[in-house]
């Protein structure tokens, strides 16, 4: 016959063994992002408005991985070439950026994957100098992957904007037909 004390001790040993096995079976999480990673991710994101303002579409596209996907305004661009030729170049050619800056940026991630969320303020004119976007507050989110050289590239990007493009300027009374 087993005493109560021996029975409880057996349960404790069994419970401890199960807990130890459960701890060992759980895969470890990748390391948190380092400050070097966060700096590199910021550099990737900061390059986009800088290059767009300078009308450098290739510089904007350099932030994307070769197989990246960009979702914006009901459009889907798959691959860096499509993002460059079907999205960035046409927009760069159609407007002159007055203000393009990031606010409220958040960066989270582990290991070689990260996601970002931020709000951009965009003011741009069409080629005739008329306002096209006025203080547009667009949300931009990305998923980024660390590259073998330590840089980070966007593998998924999504823009959304609560504001439509600026309405056309009213025609002065003397110029109406």
TARA-V414600 format. One record per backbone hydrogen bond with DSSP energy under -0.5 kcal/mol. NH is the residue of the N-H (numbers start at 1). CO is the residue of the C=O. If there is no record, write none. Layout:
BEGIN
nh=[NH & NH]
co=[CO & CO]
END
This chain:
BEGIN
nh=[7 & 8 & 9 & 10 & 11 & 12 & 13 & 14 & 15 & 16 & 17 & 18 & 19 & 20 & 21 & 22 & 23 & 24 & 25 & 26 & 33 & 38 & 39 & 40 & 41 & 42 & 43 & 44 & 45 & 46 & 47 & 48 & 48 & 49 & 50 & 51 & 52 & 53 & 54 & 55 & 56 & 57 & 59 & 60 & 61 & 62 & 63 & 64 & 65 & 68 & 69 & 70 & 71 & 72 & 73 & 75 & 77 & 78 & 79 & 79 & 80 & 83 & 84 & 85 & 86 & 87 & 88 & 89 & 91 & 92 & 93 & 94 & 95 & 96 & 97 & 98 & 99 & 101 & 103 & 106 & 108 & 110 & 111 & 113 & 114 & 115 & 116 & 117 & 118 & 119 & 120 & 121 & 122 & 122 & 123 & 124 & 125 & 126 & 127 & 129 & 132 & 133 & 135 & 136 & 138 & 138 & 139 & 140 & 141 & 142 & 143 & 144 & 145 & 146 & 147 & 150 & 153 & 154 & 155 & 156 & 157 & 158 & 159 & 160 & 162 & 166 & 175 & 176]
co=[3 & 4 & 5 & 6 & 7 & 8 & 9 & 10 & 11 & 12 & 13 & 14 & 15 & 16 & 17 & 18 & 19 & 20 & 21 & 22 & 109 & 34 & 35 & 36 & 37 & 38 & 39 & 40 & 41 & 42 & 43 & 44 & 45 & 45 & 46 & 47 & 48 & 49 & 50 & 52 & 51 & 55 & 56 & 56 & 57 & 58 & 60 & 61 & 154 & 65 & 155 & 77 & 157 & 75 & 159 & 72 & 70 & 76 & 68 & 77 & 66 & 79 & 80 & 81 & 82 & 83 & 83 & 84 & 87 & 88 & 89 & 90 & 91 & 125 & 95 & 123 & 123 & 121 & 119 & 117 & 115 & 113 & 31 & 110 & 144 & 108 & 142 & 106 & 140 & 103 & 138 & 101 & 120 & 136 & 99 & 133 & 96 & 130 & 94 & 126 & 124 & 124 & 133 & 122 & 120 & 136 & 160 & 118 & 158 & 116 & 156 & 114 & 153 & 112 & 151 & 147 & 145 & 63 & 143 & 143 & 69 & 141 & 71 & 139 & 137 & 132 & 172 & 173]
END
